[in-house]
């Protein structure tokens, strides 16, 4: 049985840790070998370096008994059978991914992979994200206090492994770059958060060309995620009626946030082209006349039963998530819409296909009530760092969900 002391690891923090065979220290972790077994690759072997000229070891996952950020222990007595190098074609996280450049679809440099995030789920360790935030680089340099300060001032800058193209089959001593899967034929599969990061790095003409390839719903969701400067550029570059259509598809709170960043004359012109009811709600938020949290919430979220299997949810994800505003969490409800648990999308992707949501859901749920205000919600987001919070009534019936992206940057009205 494997003992895991932390559910999440960063590659840079675990590389170099002491490795023990039972109680004997044998060397230090030099690298991890991954295999593509599903949507997310899993760690299959550990490369352990030894001193005094001894050959490196290649230890398999099934011999692991404990893993933490301080030590790694294997149930191995003799070493000769493990004295070998990784096979040809093996993908090594440190050697082949870490410190490589991330490229966009036209081979323009976007960022550098400063770290790799790994998550433990259902007895396996999966690669979940590549991290190109400067704070990870600073932590690797030993500047943790500065890195922590930067973390408080900025958003996460990661890309899911789902959007990293497969590396060369005969990788050998790979010296190339990590490339994002942003080819035109599968651009519709890219999460709006990840696509927004890519759009922000492209030049104006390239950005507009990619944006115009998106359908209305995907374009609207992506427009919500890009920074204000890029929002303004895209809104001004497309036809006004199309821009109003995209904004109209947003939640009122997010639409108000976007329009507030435009000159008043441009915002007013777009509001006149939008649905009257939506425009009225948006104008209310802009004017800060109503702060009840339900005004900022959405009823478009994923809800399934606890008996639903992980494999079925993933297989039908596009169907389930159609016209959904909040896709980072799956809410588990019973036949009376009572909220029973929450499953993070990342945990869903890392779980076994045969597991049911009732096995992997978090039952200790933090929620808002219908009487709470924008200030209440902001306080809760600041305290727990969730990406979305459900709104439930006195009987715990799920009424709506508030997304952090929908209220981030909106200042509550001071009475």
C-alpha positions, 0 to 999 in steps of 0.5 A: 500500500502506498502512503502519500503525505501530500495530494499534490506535488511540484516536480521541482520540489520533489526532484533531488529528494532522498530515496530509501530502499526500506530503511536504507538511503540509496540515493536521490530522485533524479527524474520521473518517467511517465506513460500516456494511459488516458487523458492525463499521463501517470508516473510509472518509474522513478530514476534514482541517481547514486554516488560513488560511481554506482549506476542509476536505478529505475524503480517502478511505481508498484514498488513505492511505499511512501512518497512525500516532498521530503523522502521517497521509500521503496519496498526493494531489498536488492538493487541489481535488477533495477540498475538500468537506464530508461528505455528508448522513447521514454518520456522524462519529466525533468529532462524532456519537459521542465524548462522547455518553451511552450509554443503556440500553434504557429510556433511562437514562443508563449512561455517557459515550463518552470514547473510541473504539477502532479496530483495523487488520485486513486492510487496513481500519481498523474501529471495534471498541469505545466506551470509557467508562472514566475513564482515557480521559478523564484521558488526554485531559486530559493526566493520563497518569500518573493514568490509567495508575495507574487502569488498573492498579487497574480492569477494562476498561470498554468495550462492543463496537460490536456492541451499539450501535444504528444511529444515525439515518439522517438524522444531520445535526448529531446532538445525541442519545445513543448507545444500547445494543442491549439491546431485549428481542427481542435481549437473548439476543444480548448478550455476558455481559460487556456485559450484566453492565455494563448490569445493574449500572447498572439499578435493582433491579426493572429488573435482575431483570426483564431477568435473568429474561428470560435462558435458564439458560446465558446467565443463568449466564454473565452472573451470573459477570460481574457484581460481587459486590454485584449477584450477591448481590442477584440470588441472593437475589431468585430462587428458591433452586433456580433459583439453584443451577441457575445456579451449577451451570452455572458452572465450579467455580472461578467458582462457588466465587468467587460462593459465597464472597461469600455468608454461609456459611449461604446458600452451604451451602443452595445447595450442598445443592441442587446436583449432588453432584460439582459441589458437592464440587469447589466446596467443595474450591476454597473450602477451598483443598485443591487448587491444580492448574490443571486444577481451575480449567480448562474443556474447553468452548472453541471449536476449529476447523481452520486451513482454516475460513473466517472467514465460516463461523465467524461464520455458525455462531458461535451453533452453535459457541459453544453450551455453551462457557465460553470464547468470547473466543478461537478455538483452531485445532487439527489432526486430532490436537487439537494446538494450532496457533494462536489467534484473538482474537474481535475479530480474527475479527470484523474479518477478511475473510469469505473468509480462513481462520483459518490466515491470521489466527491467532497462532502464538506461543502461551503455554500452561500445562502440566497440572502448573502451579498456580493461582499459576503461572497467576496469574503468567502472567495478570499478565505477559501480560494474556490473558483466557484461557490454554490448557493443553497437554501435552508434545506440545502437545495442547490439553487445557483452557483457563483463563479469567481470570474463573474465577480472578480474586480466588481467593487461592492457598493458602500452604503 
